[in-house]
Structures are given as C-alpha cells and as structure tokens.
C-alpha cells in the first residue's frame, strides 16, 4: 500500500480511503504481506478484474478520440517527449527529496 501511494503521488491516508471504498464495492481485497507482516497487499478480486476488462476498451477509445485523433503525428511525438520529460522530473523529485514533509506523497 505504501509503494502504491508513492507511485500514485498521494498520501497513504487518501489511498486507504480509496481502497476501503473499492473493497466495500467488492473490487479489491486486502491481505497481509507474507514477506513483511507490517505491510498490506491490495489485490484485484475477480469482480474487479471483470470491471476493469469491461471498462478498459471504452476508456482507451475515449482517450484516443479526445487526445490522439486530434493530434498530428508530429504532435504525438512531441506529446510523448513531454510526457517522458515530466516523468523523468517526477522520478528525480522522488529521489532527491531531502525533506519528505514538503512532498505529501513521501510522508511515511
């Protein structure tokens, strides 16, 4: 859960609330991490997997129509480069953060 919160750039508290709602809806389940009992793992249930499989094609189609269909090939290339630059910067911020209190997602 801590790793997921870090990757999502949200606080562990926010993630816990989100996972609780998904668990109540039957889409995920939690279990103890067999390697480190202080950690919890969140697993997609069969119901969650089915929902994801139903939603994914429509989501992909909506993103394609709203973003990629309106861009030229050159703009798609630039968009890719911009996304990669942002991702690299975010990775560097995570690695270089001296004060975790300044970045909520790094709070423990």
N, C-alpha and C positions, 0 to 999 in steps of 0.2 A: 504494500500500500504506500509506503514512504517513497519507494522508487517511482511508482506511478504518479504520485503527486508531484514529485520533482520533474518528471518528464512532461507533465501537463502544465507546469508552471502555476500550480495552485497550492493553497495551504492544505496540510493534511486534514484539518478540520473540515474544510469545504469538500474534500474528496470523501471523507467519512459520511457526510450528509448525503452526497450524491449516491454513494454505494448503498447506503441504507435504503434509499428510495428504490433503487434498482433491485435490491434484494427483496423488498416488500412486494414488488411487482412480479417477482419470480424470474428475473432475467439474469441475476448473478447469485453466487453463493460464496460464503467466506469459509476459510478453514485455516487452521494453524499451519505455519510453515514447518515442515518436518525437519528442516535443517536448523532453523533458529526459532524456537518456540515463542520468542518475544514478538515475532513478526506474524502478520496475517497475509494470506493469499486471497485474492478475489478471482473467482473462476466463473466463466460464462456457463450458464445452465443450457440444457437442450432447448428450452423455451427462448432463452436469449439468443442462441445460435440461429434458431428459426427466424426470429425477428430481424436479426442482422442480415440474413440471407434474403428476406423479403424486402428490406429497406435499401440494401446496397445498390441494386440496379437503378432504382429511381433516383437515388442520391447522385450516383455517377452521371446519370443522364442530365440531371438538373445543373450540376457543376459544369458539365460540358457545354450545355446550351448557354448558361449565364456567363461563362468565362471564356472558354476556348473557342467556341464558334464565332465569337465577335472579334477575335484577335487574328492578326496576320501571322504567318509562320515566324516572321522576324520578331513580332511582339511576344509570341510564345517563348522564343529563345531568350528574349530579354527578361520575361517574367520568371523563367527558370533560373537565370543568373541572379536575379534579385532575390528570389526565394532562398537560393543557396547562400548568398551573402548574409542574409538575415539569420539563417540557421547557424552559420559559422559564428556570427557575432553572439548569438544566444549561447552557444556552446562555450565560447570564450568567457562570457559573463559568468556562467556557472563555474568554470574552472578557476577564474581569477577572483571571485568574490571573497574579499578579506573579512567582511562583516556580514554574516548571514542575516542579521536583523534588517539590513537595507533591502533585502530581496525576500519577500514573503514566502516564495516557494522553497527557499532554502532553510526556513526555520525548522528546527527539529522538535 
